[in-house]
Amino acid sequence: MIAAFVGLSSWAIYNTACVLADGLTSMSNQKQAQFETTLFQYLWIFSISTIIIGSLIHFYLTKKLIHPLKELISSTKRMKQGEYPNPIQAKSDGEIGELISHFNDLIKQLEDNELHRQKLVSDLSHEFRTPLSNLKGYLRALQSGVIQGDEKLYQSLFNESKRLIHLVEQMEQLKEWDHVSTQSFSEKSLVQIEKIVEQSIEMFRWAIEQEDINMQVDVAPSIIKLNSGAISQVISNLLDNAIRYYEGSGSITIKGIDSQSEYRLSIAGPGKSLSIDEQERIFERFYRVDHSRSREYGGSGLGLAISKEIIEHHRGKIGVISEENVHTFWFSLPKG
């Protein structure tokens, strides 16, 4: 197309120049022929040079444009073989650059999902291994007659089976929450936050009395637009965590502070001291500070992780402040 365009333009210039030269000046036939020959030669040189230079520029630009597409094809082939290619460097801001950016994000998301799946399988194996080993050992001992069954042993085996069932239920909860977490919380309504706190405390009233724990509640009233069921789950998880890991003496304190831009709720109580690493990892899925104690009470390390996701989906923040043996779990929700 470049050659055709240049050739047509040169032909038009040549004929126009000949007609104009013949009409404007009186030249002999020999000079006219010489003029036309010279003009024809220059136009040939110009046309060929333009075609060559234009073709080289076109080749360079086309190669530069196609190069990232070739990298996309190569990366796609590697993905089909089960590999995760390195991100492609986008050197342009146009449609090709946007396509490469989305492709890099896709690779990163798939790689993160694969790492999460592997970690989930590893965590599940770890969670199920101990109770299953305990059941297997006791049942084999009973079968071989090494030990005799009594009410206490059967109760222990029953409790171990209950922990397995509870863990499976937690897996189902996690599966449902992972589906919900990909959606936005559309079912929000104006809720009195102090009412949610009161209802959550009432659910743990019996456990608090059984453990003989003193509780202090100072929750400022406020009306916030939120998903009441999800926030109730967060409060229940934090309160259950405070009761389960209660150690020493002192009260469990629930405090709600209402400010102009946000509402901050905290649940503080005494417990085993936490290291810096434990404070940083405590909101990770399946992470447990005290593995033996959490198994005893049926914990699976999911409550705090799910609470974190719920708060983040409400555009809020959640964290823990540990001072010696007093731990304060808090979260804040924007009011806007």
Disulfide bonds with the S-S distance in Angstrom:
none
